[in-house]
Amino acid sequence: MGVSLLDGVTGVLTRISDRATGSAVYTPNAEGYIAVRRTRAGNVIELESFTPGIQGQTLFGPSAYITTEGLTVIPQPELAPDVDGDGRPDAQDSCPGRAPLAGVEIQPLEEVPPLATGVRLHRLADTFAVNWRHGVERGLVRLSRRGESLKAIRVPSAWSAYSVNAGQWHTRPVWLGDHYDIPYFHGGGYRHRISRLGLTRDWQLVGDASPLYVGGGPAWTDANVNGFNIGYWSIQQTYDPERQALGYWVSGNAGPHGPQRRRSFRLDANGGFIDETANPLPPGIHCPQITRRERTFTRDDLQLLCGWSGGAALRIVNMTGDGLAVGLNQGMTDYAKGTFFATYGEQSGMVAYVDRTGRLHVRSISGDGDGRPTSVPQMVSGDLISVRGLSVAATDGTRNQFGVAFIASGGVYFVGLNADATPVSAPIRLSPDGAAIYGAPPQVAWTGDRWMVIWRDLAEGWVQAHGRFDCP
């Protein structure tokens, strides 16, 4: 028998096919029909249109296994939006407008000595910069968003901090409205001093070196007589609402000599002394200052992430305007191993630490400034063990995500995080298989549209990689 179409309104029956047909059903849009045809080679399933002039299309067959009964058409479910066509619906894709990461391209970090033992990557007011050290030598390299070395400054060893006992440390340039200052430590033993050198916006060293916080009171005298351990000090840009001017906030733990106190100094843009505090130490001996949005501070903005090198409690300590430590109840964990890092984005913050089993954990903190945890600890290193050398960076306020770079199982890895500390994917390896990785912490920053990660390969020296590593 053939196929006829019955008009439900007029009752007119119209013959549309005389070919032998076993069964037929409408297509989901009712613009045609699907039928089983009999042929000598076996039955076939065909698609026919009601529109005159359009040829039919064979879907299946011929085959002896196609029967003429039970033909059913099931509408295809509506496909979920997939803008980048990677097979992952946008609702389940951390980067819906970007194709999956095809590979990691590694480039050398120019102007940095291959054997430099320490590198810090800074996002400054108008640029990116790498601060490196090698022995008694220091240097700064200005970077573009794509990692090109735009300007290199070699800081003579006479300006450097060097002490076998106290270690070596370097500070980030401080933006003072129309120029940068480069603070640096110098001296020997635990009796270091802090001085500064001017740097123009186009990265030209200007003027002579001059000391910081000269002319203070008892805390200044204590710092100059007893010295300090430079590894626990921070120097940050501040904004003084009363003076409506940028300046410095210099704060840190005392060294092993003299009273065990935390000294803090407020300075104007010329490095001149404004006031000081000297208070009992907060809990923990390692208390780096948490970077707040990598912008200006007021005195009430200061927060410390305090822990112990041997592994114990990890806390966020809020500092009041007079230098006192408050908010000691903001505990992050009781099981930190001694490797930890924290930063703020524009809306919230993130703390990362290694536990006693050598695995990486993260925890989100509120963006209102009190350091309150807003998530439970999340283990994000997967099967990787012996995590060390980590750093954390935030994206912009629109994305409000974070990235963690770390060393584990002989390689450099990256894991992207949502604001609630949940990972967007499993960690991905950035360094090549078999590469020998130096133990200095890899550095990470968000450049506006991708991540920049820097680490030291023992064979290649300091290298960098750029990409959306949170889009694997």
C-alpha positions, 0 to 999 in steps of 0.5 A: 500500500502507499501513503495518503494524507487525510485533511482533518477539516475537509475530510479529503484524502490525498494520495501522496505516494504509491510506493509500498509502505509498511508504516508511516508517522509524522515528523515532530514538526509535522512538515513531513513523515518517516516511513518504512519502505519495502525493497528487494534488498530489505526494508529502508527507513526514509524521510519524506517532505510534504513540500512539493519538489523536495526529494526524500532521504534514506535514513537507514537500510536496506536491512533485513532487520528493519521491520514494518511494525512499531515505527516511532519517532521520538523528538530530539531533546533541545541541546543545551547552549554550547557557545565554544562548541567544546561539547560541554554545555555552558552551564557546566563549562568554566569558560563558556566562550573559550575552547579547551586549553590545547597546550602550554607554551613555555617561554624564557623569562628574560633579564632574570639570571638563570641561577637566581634563587628567588623571584617575586611577581608583582602587579603594580599600579600601572605595570607588572614587575619581577623582583629577583635576587641572586647572592648579594645582587638584586634586580627589577624587571618590568613586564608587559601583560604578555611577559615581555621584558620592557625594562631591567634595573640592576640594583647594586650589591651595596644596596642589598640585604645580605645576612647568612643568619637572617636570610635575604628578602626583597620588597615590592616597589611602592607607588606614591602617586607620580613615581615608585620608591624601591625600599630595600634592606641592607646591613649584616647580621640582624641589624638591618636598615631600611632605605629607599630609592626613587624610580620614575614612571618610565623606570629610571632610577633617580636621586640618592638612596635615603633611609626610611622612618628616621627620627622616630621614638622608642620603636625606631630606636629599638629597631636600629639598636637591636635590628630585626629579622627581615623575613617577617617584615612588610612594606606597603603603600597606604592612604592617609585620609587625614592628610589625603596623601599616599605614604608607607606602612612599614611593619614587622616582627622583631628579630631574636635580639631585644624585646619580642615585639611587632614594630610598625611605622607610618611614613609620608611619601618622602619616607619621613616619620609620622608615628609608630607602635611597638606591640606584643607579637601576634600568635605565630612567628611567620606573619606575612601581610595579606595583600588587599586587592593589590591597592592602597591600604589604610591603617585599619586594612592591615591583616596578617596570616600567622602560622608556625614553620613546624606546622600548627594553627593558621590564623588571620590576625586583624591589626587596629590603627594603633598596631594592636592585634585583634580578631584572633578568632579567625582561625583557618586550620589547626593542621597547617604544615608551614606553607601558606599564602593568602590574597584578596580579590575585589569581592572576596579573598582566598587562603591556601595552605598545605596540611600535614599530609602534604596536600593543598587546601583552600578556604575562602574569606569574606570581602568585608575586611574581617578575614572571616572564613566563608567556606569549609576547607577544600582539598584541591590537589587531587592525587598530588602529594608533597605540595610546596612552594605555592602562591595565589592570585585573584582575577577581576571583580567580574569573574571573581575567581582565583588561581593557585600555582604550586609545586607537587610530585616533581612538577608545577601545577595550576588549579582555578578556584571559584569564589567559594573555594570550589575548584573549576577543574582538576589541577593541570600540569604546566611544566613538561614531564621530566623537568627538574623544578627548583623549590622556589615558589612559582609566581602567579598573576592575572593579567586581564584576560589570562594567567601568568605563571613563573617558575624556575626550571633547573635546566632552562632557568626562569621560565613563564607560561601564559594562558587560561589554565582554568579552561582545561 
